[in-house]
Amino acid sequence: MTQQSVEPRTAAEDSGEGTRVPAGRSWLDRYFHISLRGSTVAREVRGGVTTFMAMAYILLLNP
């Protein structure tokens, strides 16, 4: 009996080689492979800004 490695896979990896990648990808998308992971640059920026605002609020009120 052989043991296979189990690695988490994204939906984009499961869909196979025929995945469509937008032609006009930004440098952020090319570097971080955002569209291959099923997200968009705008969604990631929104999530980053939201996280930053939440942490700034916590740090401001914590003392």
C-alpha positions in Angstrom: 0.0 0.0 0.0 1.4 3.4 -1.0 0.8 6.6 0.8 -0.2 9.7 -1.2 0.5 13.2 -0.1 -2.6 15.2 0.6 -2.3 18.9 -0.2 -5.1 21.5 -0.2 -6.2 22.4 -3.7 -8.0 25.5 -4.8 -11.1 25.5 -7.0 -9.0 26.9 -9.9 -6.6 24.0 -9.6 -9.4 21.5 -9.5 -11.0 22.9 -12.7 -8.0 21.7 -14.8 -5.8 23.1 -17.5 -8.7 24.8 -19.4 -9.1 27.7 -16.9 -9.6 31.1 -18.4 -7.3 33.8 -17.1 -8.2 37.4 -17.9 -5.9 38.8 -20.6 -5.3 42.2 -19.0 -3.9 41.0 -15.6 -2.2 43.6 -13.4 1.2 43.1 -11.9 -0.4 42.3 -8.6 -2.4 39.6 -10.1 0.6 38.1 -12.0 2.7 38.2 -8.8 0.2 36.8 -6.3 -1.9 34.7 -8.8 -5.1 36.3 -7.4 -7.4 35.3 -10.4 -6.1 31.8 -10.3 -7.3 31.5 -6.7 -10.8 32.7 -7.6 -10.6 36.3 -6.4 -10.1 39.7 -7.9 -7.7 42.5 -7.1 -10.5 44.8 -6.0 -11.8 42.2 -3.6 -8.4 41.7 -2.1 -7.8 45.4 -1.7 -11.2 45.8 -0.1 -10.4 43.0 2.3 -7.0 44.6 3.2 -8.5 48.0 3.8 -11.2 46.5 6.0 -8.7 44.6 8.0 -6.5 47.7 8.4 -9.5 49.8 9.6 -10.5 47.1 12.1 -7.0 46.9 13.5 -6.6 50.7 13.7 -10.0 50.8 15.6 -8.9 48.1 18.0 -5.5 49.8 18.7 -7.1 53.1 19.2 -9.6 51.8 21.8 -7.5 49.2 23.5 -5.5 51.6 25.8 
